[in-house]
Amino acid sequence: MGKEITLAYGGGGEETQKLIKDLFYRYFENPILLRGEDSGILPPLEGEIAFT
């Protein structure tokens, strides 16, 4: 990944995944995000909540 973010990173494909893994995981590391899924299951309050 270079120093600039281009439109190619917004397409949801390989470039998007590379941006997320190479940049965002470094700053927002937590077990839910590291699964790399479209949504995460949060701890229940009165059941499970999907947060995307």
mmCIF file of the N, C-alpha and C atoms, coordinates in Angstrom:
data_MODEL
# 
_entry.id   MODEL 
# 
loop_
_atom_site.group_PDB 
_atom_site.id 
_atom_site.type_symbol 
_atom_site.label_atom_id 
_atom_site.label_alt_id 
_atom_site.label_comp_id 
_atom_site.label_asym_id 
_atom_site.label_entity_id 
_atom_site.label_seq_id 
_atom_site.pdbx_PDB_ins_code 
_atom_site.Cartn_x 
_atom_site.Cartn_y 
_atom_site.Cartn_z 
_atom_site.occupancy 
_atom_site.B_iso_or_equiv 
_atom_site.pdbx_formal_charge 
_atom_site.auth_seq_id 
_atom_site.auth_comp_id 
_atom_site.auth_asym_id 
_atom_site.auth_atom_id 
_atom_site.pdbx_PDB_model_num 
ATOM 1   N N  . MET A 1 1  ? 0.839   -1.171  0.000  1.00 0.00 ? 1  MET A N  1 
ATOM 2   C CA . MET A 1 1  ? 0.000   0.000   0.000  1.00 0.00 ? 1  MET A CA 1 
ATOM 3   C C  . MET A 1 1  ? 0.884   1.234   0.000  1.00 0.00 ? 1  MET A C  1 
ATOM 4   N N  . GLY A 1 2  ? 0.559   2.185   -0.834 1.00 0.00 ? 2  GLY A N  1 
ATOM 5   C CA . GLY A 1 2  ? 1.323   3.417   -0.926 1.00 0.00 ? 2  GLY A CA 1 
ATOM 6   C C  . GLY A 1 2  ? 0.905   4.435   0.118  1.00 0.00 ? 2  GLY A C  1 
ATOM 7   N N  . LYS A 1 3  ? 1.316   5.660   -0.086 1.00 0.00 ? 3  LYS A N  1 
ATOM 8   C CA . LYS A 1 3  ? 1.007   6.729   0.858  1.00 0.00 ? 3  LYS A CA 1 
ATOM 9   C C  . LYS A 1 3  ? -0.352  7.363   0.599  1.00 0.00 ? 3  LYS A C  1 
ATOM 10  N N  . GLU A 1 4  ? -0.965  7.049   -0.527 1.00 0.00 ? 4  GLU A N  1 
ATOM 11  C CA . GLU A 1 4  ? -2.251  7.641   -0.882 1.00 0.00 ? 4  GLU A CA 1 
ATOM 12  C C  . GLU A 1 4  ? -3.329  6.571   -0.943 1.00 0.00 ? 4  GLU A C  1 
ATOM 13  N N  . ILE A 1 5  ? -4.538  6.952   -0.564 1.00 0.00 ? 5  ILE A N  1 
ATOM 14  C CA . ILE A 1 5  ? -5.696  6.072   -0.696 1.00 0.00 ? 5  ILE A CA 1 
ATOM 15  C C  . ILE A 1 5  ? -6.430  6.504   -1.950 1.00 0.00 ? 5  ILE A C  1 
ATOM 16  N N  . THR A 1 6  ? -6.639  5.580   -2.881 1.00 0.00 ? 6  THR A N  1 
ATOM 17  C CA . THR A 1 6  ? -7.296  5.892   -4.147 1.00 0.00 ? 6  THR A CA 1 
ATOM 18  C C  . THR A 1 6  ? -8.706  5.297   -4.173 1.00 0.00 ? 6  THR A C  1 
ATOM 19  N N  . LEU A 1 7  ? -9.436  5.595   -5.223 1.00 0.00 ? 7  LEU A N  1 
ATOM 20  C CA . LEU A 1 7  ? -10.783 5.047   -5.390 1.00 0.00 ? 7  LEU A CA 1 
ATOM 21  C C  . LEU A 1 7  ? -10.786 3.526   -5.444 1.00 0.00 ? 7  LEU A C  1 
ATOM 22  N N  . ALA A 1 8  ? -9.677  2.931   -5.868 1.00 0.00 ? 8  ALA A N  1 
ATOM 23  C CA . ALA A 1 8  ? -9.598  1.469   -5.950 1.00 0.00 ? 8  ALA A CA 1 
ATOM 24  C C  . ALA A 1 8  ? -9.837  0.815   -4.592 1.00 0.00 ? 8  ALA A C  1 
ATOM 25  N N  . TYR A 1 9  ? -9.508  1.511   -3.512 1.00 0.00 ? 9  TYR A N  1 
ATOM 26  C CA . TYR A 1 9  ? -9.693  0.956   -2.177 1.00 0.00 ? 9  TYR A CA 1 
ATOM 27  C C  . TYR A 1 9  ? -11.150 0.938   -1.747 1.00 0.00 ? 9  TYR A C  1 
ATOM 28  N N  . GLY A 1 10 ? -12.023 1.646   -2.426 1.00 0.00 ? 10 GLY A N  1 
ATOM 29  C CA . GLY A 1 10 ? -13.421 1.725   -2.030 1.00 0.00 ? 10 GLY A CA 1 
ATOM 30  C C  . GLY A 1 10 ? -14.334 0.735   -2.707 1.00 0.00 ? 10 GLY A C  1 
ATOM 31  N N  . GLY A 1 11 ? -13.784 -0.152  -3.522 1.00 0.00 ? 11 GLY A N  1 
ATOM 32  C CA . GLY A 1 11 ? -14.608 -1.074  -4.289 1.00 0.00 ? 11 GLY A CA 1 
ATOM 33  C C  . GLY A 1 11 ? -15.046 -2.323  -3.550 1.00 0.00 ? 11 GLY A C  1 
ATOM 34  N N  . GLY A 1 12 ? -14.527 -2.544  -2.362 1.00 0.00 ? 12 GLY A N  1 
ATOM 35  C CA . GLY A 1 12 ? -14.932 -3.715  -1.591 1.00 0.00 ? 12 GLY A CA 1 
ATOM 36  C C  . GLY A 1 12 ? -14.194 -4.991  -1.936 1.00 0.00 ? 12 GLY A C  1 
ATOM 37  N N  . GLY A 1 13 ? -13.215 -4.912  -2.807 1.00 0.00 ? 13 GLY A N  1 
ATOM 38  C CA . GLY A 1 13 ? -12.482 -6.107  -3.213 1.00 0.00 ? 13 GLY A CA 1 
ATOM 39  C C  . GLY A 1 13 ? -11.143 -6.249  -2.503 1.00 0.00 ? 13 GLY A C  1 
ATOM 40  N N  . GLU A 1 14 ? -10.170 -6.754  -3.256 1.00 0.00 ? 14 GLU A N  1 
ATOM 41  C CA . GLU A 1 14 ? -8.844  -7.018  -2.691 1.00 0.00 ? 14 GLU A CA 1 
ATOM 42  C C  . GLU A 1 14 ? -8.192  -5.764  -2.123 1.00 0.00 ? 14 GLU A C  1 
ATOM 43  N N  . GLU A 1 15 ? -8.307  -4.645  -2.811 1.00 0.00 ? 15 GLU A N  1 
ATOM 44  C CA . GLU A 1 15 ? -7.670  -3.412  -2.341 1.00 0.00 ? 15 GLU A CA 1 
ATOM 45  C C  . GLU A 1 15 ? -8.291  -2.936  -1.031 1.00 0.00 ? 15 GLU A C  1 
ATOM 46  N N  . THR A 1 16 ? -9.603  -3.093  -0.909 1.00 0.00 ? 16 THR A N  1 
ATOM 47  C CA . THR A 1 16 ? -10.273 -2.715  0.333  1.00 0.00 ? 16 THR A CA 1 
ATOM 48  C C  . THR A 1 16 ? -9.777  -3.586  1.479  1.00 0.00 ? 16 THR A C  1 
ATOM 49  N N  . GLN A 1 17 ? -9.692  -4.884  1.250  1.00 0.00 ? 17 GLN A N  1 
ATOM 50  C CA . GLN A 1 17 ? -9.218  -5.799  2.285  1.00 0.00 ? 17 GLN A CA 1 
ATOM 51  C C  . GLN A 1 17 ? -7.779  -5.489  2.688  1.00 0.00 ? 17 GLN A C  1 
ATOM 52  N N  . LYS A 1 18 ? -6.955  -5.164  1.705  1.00 0.00 ? 18 LYS A N  1 
ATOM 53  C CA . LYS A 1 18 ? -5.561  -4.816  1.986  1.00 0.00 ? 18 LYS A CA 1 
ATOM 54  C C  . LYS A 1 18 ? -5.490  -3.543  2.839  1.00 0.00 ? 18 LYS A C  1 
ATOM 55  N N  . LEU A 1 19 ? -6.278  -2.542  2.510  1.00 0.00 ? 19 LEU A N  1 
ATOM 56  C CA . LEU A 1 19 ? -6.311  -1.298  3.280  1.00 0.00 ? 19 LEU A CA 1 
ATOM 57  C C  . LEU A 1 19 ? -6.724  -1.570  4.729  1.00 0.00 ? 19 LEU A C  1 
ATOM 58  N N  . ILE A 1 20 ? -7.762  -2.360  4.904  1.00 0.00 ? 20 ILE A N  1 
ATOM 59  C CA . ILE A 1 20 ? -8.243  -2.670  6.253  1.00 0.00 ? 20 ILE A CA 1 
ATOM 60  C C  . ILE A 1 20 ? -7.172  -3.403  7.050  1.00 0.00 ? 20 ILE A C  1 
ATOM 61  N N  . LYS A 1 21 ? -6.581  -4.433  6.445  1.00 0.00 ? 21 LYS A N  1 
ATOM 62  C CA . LYS A 1 21 ? -5.582  -5.232  7.163  1.00 0.00 ? 21 LYS A CA 1 
ATOM 63  C C  . LYS A 1 21 ? -4.299  -4.465  7.425  1.00 0.00 ? 21 LYS A C  1 
ATOM 64  N N  . ASP A 1 22 ? -3.835  -3.702  6.442  1.00 0.00 ? 22 ASP A N  1 
ATOM 65  C CA . ASP A 1 22 ? -2.547  -3.018  6.571  1.00 0.00 ? 22 ASP A CA 1 
ATOM 66  C C  . ASP A 1 22 ? -2.609  -1.730  7.372  1.00 0.00 ? 22 ASP A C  1 
ATOM 67  N N  . LEU A 1 23 ? -3.763  -1.087  7.434  1.00 0.00 ? 23 LEU A N  1 
ATOM 68  C CA . LEU A 1 23 ? -3.848  0.202   8.103  1.00 0.00 ? 23 LEU A CA 1 
ATOM 69  C C  . LEU A 1 23 ? -4.766  0.175   9.321  1.00 0.00 ? 23 LEU A C  1 
ATOM 70  N N  . PHE A 1 24 ? -6.024  -0.164  9.122  1.00 0.00 ? 24 PHE A N  1 
ATOM 71  C CA . PHE A 1 24 ? -7.003  -0.019  10.191 1.00 0.00 ? 24 PHE A CA 1 
ATOM 72  C C  . PHE A 1 24 ? -6.802  -1.008  11.330 1.00 0.00 ? 24 PHE A C  1 
ATOM 73  N N  . TYR A 1 25 ? -6.429  -2.251  11.040 1.00 0.00 ? 25 TYR A N  1 
ATOM 74  C CA . TYR A 1 25 ? -6.237  -3.222  12.118 1.00 0.00 ? 25 TYR A CA 1 
ATOM 75  C C  . TYR A 1 25 ? -5.170  -2.758  13.099 1.00 0.00 ? 25 TYR A C  1 
ATOM 76  N N  . ARG A 1 26 ? -4.197  -2.036  12.613 1.00 0.00 ? 26 ARG A N  1 
ATOM 77  C CA . ARG A 1 26 ? -3.112  -1.546  13.466 1.00 0.00 ? 26 ARG A CA 1 
ATOM 78  C C  . ARG A 1 26 ? -3.646  -0.617  14.565 1.00 0.00 ? 26 ARG A C  1 
ATOM 79  N N  . TYR A 1 27 ? -4.646  0.178   14.242 1.00 0.00 ? 27 TYR A N  1 
ATOM 80  C CA . TYR A 1 27 ? -5.151  1.178   15.172 1.00 0.00 ? 27 TYR A CA 1 
ATOM 81  C C  . TYR A 1 27 ? -6.421  0.763   15.909 1.00 0.00 ? 27 TYR A C  1 
ATOM 82  N N  . PHE A 1 28 ? -7.173  -0.153  15.344 1.00 0.00 ? 28 PHE A N  1 
ATOM 83  C CA . PHE A 1 28 ? -8.451  -0.554  15.930 1.00 0.00 ? 28 PHE A CA 1 
ATOM 84  C C  . PHE A 1 28 ? -8.470  -2.038  16.262 1.00 0.00 ? 28 PHE A C  1 
ATOM 85  N N  . GLU A 1 29 ? -7.338  -2.566  16.706 1.00 0.00 ? 29 GLU A N  1 
ATOM 86  C CA . GLU A 1 29 ? -7.225  -4.000  16.950 1.00 0.00 ? 29 GLU A CA 1 
ATOM 87  C C  . GLU A 1 29 ? -8.118  -4.428  18.119 1.00 0.00 ? 29 GLU A C  1 
ATOM 88  N N  . ASN A 1 30 ? -9.004  -5.358  17.835 1.00 0.00 ? 30 ASN A N  1 
ATOM 89  C CA . ASN A 1 30 ? -9.810  -6.007  18.870 1.00 0.00 ? 30 ASN A CA 1 
ATOM 90  C C  . ASN A 1 30 ? -10.337 -7.318  18.298 1.00 0.00 ? 30 ASN A C  1 
ATOM 91  N N  . PRO A 1 31 ? -10.754 -8.250  19.144 1.00 0.00 ? 31 PRO A N  1 
ATOM 92  C CA . PRO A 1 31 ? -11.156 -9.579  18.670 1.00 0.00 ? 31 PRO A CA 1 
ATOM 93  C C  . PRO A 1 31 ? -12.294 -9.567  17.651 1.00 0.00 ? 31 PRO A C  1 
ATOM 94  N N  . ILE A 1 32 ? -13.234 -8.655  17.796 1.00 0.00 ? 32 ILE A N  1 
ATOM 95  C CA . ILE A 1 32 ? -14.357 -8.611  16.857 1.00 0.00 ? 32 ILE A CA 1 
ATOM 96  C C  . ILE A 1 32 ? -13.878 -8.177  15.478 1.00 0.00 ? 32 ILE A C  1 
ATOM 97  N N  . LEU A 1 33 ? -13.065 -7.120  15.402 1.00 0.00 ? 33 LEU A N  1 
ATOM 98  C CA . LEU A 1 33 ? -12.570 -6.641  14.107 1.00 0.00 ? 33 LEU A CA 1 
ATOM 99  C C  . LEU A 1 33 ? -11.623 -7.630  13.449 1.00 0.00 ? 33 LEU A C  1 
ATOM 100 N N  . LEU A 1 34 ? -10.791 -8.303  14.230 1.00 0.00 ? 34 LEU A N  1 
ATOM 101 C CA . LEU A 1 34 ? -9.799  -9.208  13.659 1.00 0.00 ? 34 LEU A CA 1 
ATOM 102 C C  . LEU A 1 34 ? -10.413 -10.433 12.992 1.00 0.00 ? 34 LEU A C  1 
ATOM 103 N N  . ARG A 1 35 ? -11.682 -10.680 13.199 1.00 0.00 ? 35 ARG A N  1 
ATOM 104 C CA . ARG A 1 35 ? -12.364 -11.768 12.487 1.00 0.00 ? 35 ARG A CA 1 
ATOM 105 C C  . ARG A 1 35 ? -12.496 -11.441 10.996 1.00 0.00 ? 35 ARG A C  1 
ATOM 106 N N  . GLY A 1 36 ? -12.494 -10.164 10.661 1.00 0.00 ? 36 GLY A N  1 
ATOM 107 C CA . GLY A 1 36 ? -12.559 -9.755  9.264  1.00 0.00 ? 36 GLY A CA 1 
ATOM 108 C C  . GLY A 1 36 ? -13.896 -10.005 8.598  1.00 0.00 ? 36 GLY A C  1 
ATOM 109 N N  . GLU A 1 37 ? -14.940 -10.066 9.364  1.00 0.00 ? 37 GLU A N  1 
ATOM 110 C CA . GLU A 1 37 ? -16.266 -10.328 8.814  1.00 0.00 ? 37 GLU A CA 1 
ATOM 111 C C  . GLU A 1 37 ? -16.999 -9.019  8.530  1.00 0.00 ? 37 GLU A C  1 
ATOM 112 N N  . ASP A 1 38 ? -18.124 -9.101  7.837  1.00 0.00 ? 38 ASP A N  1 
ATOM 113 C CA . ASP A 1 38 ? -18.923 -7.922  7.521  1.00 0.00 ? 38 ASP A CA 1 
ATOM 114 C C  . ASP A 1 38 ? -19.642 -7.357  8.733  1.00 0.00 ? 38 ASP A C  1 
ATOM 115 N N  . SER A 1 39 ? -19.839 -8.183  9.735  1.00 0.00 ? 39 SER A N  1 
ATOM 116 C CA . SER A 1 39 ? -20.490 -7.724  10.960 1.00 0.00 ? 39 SER A CA 1 
ATOM 117 C C  . SER A 1 39 ? -19.865 -8.471  12.130 1.00 0.00 ? 39 SER A C  1 
ATOM 118 N N  . GLY A 1 40 ? -20.176 -8.020  13.313 1.00 0.00 ? 40 GLY A N  1 
ATOM 119 C CA . GLY A 1 40 ? -19.665 -8.680  14.504 1.00 0.00 ? 40 GLY A CA 1 
ATOM 120 C C  . GLY A 1 40 ? -20.775 -8.871  15.509 1.00 0.00 ? 40 GLY A C  1 
ATOM 121 N N  . ILE A 1 41 ? -20.655 -9.911  16.312 1.00 0.00 ? 41 ILE A N  1 
ATOM 122 C CA . ILE A 1 41 ? -21.634 -10.165 17.366 1.00 0.00 ? 41 ILE A CA 1 
ATOM 123 C C  . ILE A 1 41 ? -21.095 -9.536  18.652 1.00 0.00 ? 41 ILE A C  1 
ATOM 124 N N  . LEU A 1 42 ? -21.848 -8.599  19.174 1.00 0.00 ? 42 LEU A N  1 
ATOM 125 C CA . LEU A 1 42 ? -21.457 -7.903  20.394 1.00 0.00 ? 42 LEU A CA 1 
ATOM 126 C C  . LEU A 1 42 ? -21.957 -8.666  21.611 1.00 0.00 ? 42 LEU A C  1 
ATOM 127 N N  . PRO A 1 43 ? -21.336 -8.445  22.760 1.00 0.00 ? 43 PRO A N  1 
ATOM 128 C CA . PRO A 1 43 ? -21.821 -9.112  23.974 1.00 0.00 ? 43 PRO A CA 1 
ATOM 129 C C  . PRO A 1 43 ? -23.289 -8.763  24.219 1.00 0.00 ? 43 PRO A C  1 
ATOM 130 N N  . PRO A 1 44 ? -24.069 -9.722  24.680 1.00 0.00 ? 44 PRO A N  1 
ATOM 131 C CA . PRO A 1 44 ? -25.513 -9.490  24.823 1.00 0.00 ? 44 PRO A CA 1 
ATOM 132 C C  . PRO A 1 44 ? -25.868 -8.549  25.968 1.00 0.00 ? 44 PRO A C  1 
ATOM 133 N N  . LEU A 1 45 ? -26.887 -7.778  25.717 1.00 0.00 ? 45 LEU A N  1 
ATOM 134 C CA . LEU A 1 45 ? -27.527 -7.010  26.772 1.00 0.00 ? 45 LEU A CA 1 
ATOM 135 C C  . LEU A 1 45 ? -28.760 -7.804  27.191 1.00 0.00 ? 45 LEU A C  1 
ATOM 136 N N  . GLU A 1 46 ? -29.671 -7.947  26.247 1.00 0.00 ? 46 GLU A N  1 
ATOM 137 C CA . GLU A 1 46 ? -30.824 -8.829  26.413 1.00 0.00 ? 46 GLU A CA 1 
ATOM 138 C C  . GLU A 1 46 ? -30.949 -9.665  25.155 1.00 0.00 ? 46 GLU A C  1 
ATOM 139 N N  . GLY A 1 47 ? -29.852 -10.203 24.693 1.00 0.00 ? 47 GLY A N  1 
ATOM 140 C CA . GLY A 1 47 ? -29.774 -10.965 23.459 1.00 0.00 ? 47 GLY A CA 1 
ATOM 141 C C  . GLY A 1 47 ? -28.562 -10.480 22.682 1.00 0.00 ? 47 GLY A C  1 
ATOM 142 N N  . GLU A 1 48 ? -28.355 -11.025 21.512 1.00 0.00 ? 48 GLU A N  1 
ATOM 143 C CA . GLU A 1 48 ? -27.216 -10.638 20.690 1.00 0.00 ? 48 GLU A CA 1 
ATOM 144 C C  . GLU A 1 48 ? -27.593 -9.514  19.751 1.00 0.00 ? 48 GLU A C  1 
ATOM 145 N N  . ILE A 1 49 ? -26.641 -8.643  19.486 1.00 0.00 ? 49 ILE A N  1 
ATOM 146 C CA . ILE A 1 49 ? -26.849 -7.514  18.591 1.00 0.00 ? 49 ILE A CA 1 
ATOM 147 C C  . ILE A 1 49 ? -25.788 -7.585  17.503 1.00 0.00 ? 49 ILE A C  1 
ATOM 148 N N  . ALA A 1 50 ? -26.188 -7.506  16.232 1.00 0.00 ? 50 ALA A N  1 
ATOM 149 C CA . ALA A 1 50 ? -25.235 -7.445  15.129 1.00 0.00 ? 50 ALA A CA 1 
ATOM 150 C C  . ALA A 1 50 ? -24.934 -5.985  14.841 1.00 0.00 ? 50 ALA A C  1 
ATOM 151 N N  . PHE A 1 51 ? -23.674 -5.654  14.797 1.00 0.00 ? 51 PHE A N  1 
ATOM 152 C CA . PHE A 1 51 ? -23.229 -4.285  14.549 1.00 0.00 ? 51 PHE A CA 1 
ATOM 153 C C  . PHE A 1 51 ? -22.363 -4.287  13.313 1.00 0.00 ? 51 PHE A C  1 
ATOM 154 N N  . THR A 1 52 ? -22.721 -3.521  12.276 1.00 0.00 ? 52 THR A N  1 
ATOM 155 C CA . THR A 1 52 ? -21.929 -3.486  11.048 1.00 0.00 ? 52 THR A CA 1 
ATOM 156 C C  . THR A 1 52 ? -21.385 -2.098  10.809 1.00 0.00 ? 52 THR A C  1 
# 
